[in-house]
């Protein structure tokens, strides 16, 4: 199963406070463990929401909203995508993570990523074939 591990934003991350050299080294070591174990598929930190935008959809219209966004506790400072055998395994790895926001209360949120079989009969063979072709094209582009 794939899991997205969401690093929740804090006041400091939203203020653009950069991690210390020590924190970068600790996270680097943790990422190395994840890669060596075959768990980590992707991961990155995100700039503060002041540099972001949101697209709001309403009644067929799209509205662009510039950051910053008000509710820090609802924002994301970074993420990983992990391939694990179970949510329990993801929790075990997450417990080993260095505190992502030292000196502040911080939080990781773990969310399963939908797999094709989760969509049931609505995900027809034709739609599956289109999805597989799209994923193959993405892989091809990433290798180029």
Secondary structure, 3 states (H helix, E strand, C coil): CEEEEEEECCHHHHCCCCCCHHHHHHHHHHHHHHHHCCCEEEEEECCCHHHCEEEEEECCEEEEEECCCCCHHHCEEEEEEEECCCHHHHHHHHHHCCCCCCCCCCCEEEEECCCHHHHHHHCCHHHHHHHHHHHHHHHHHHHC
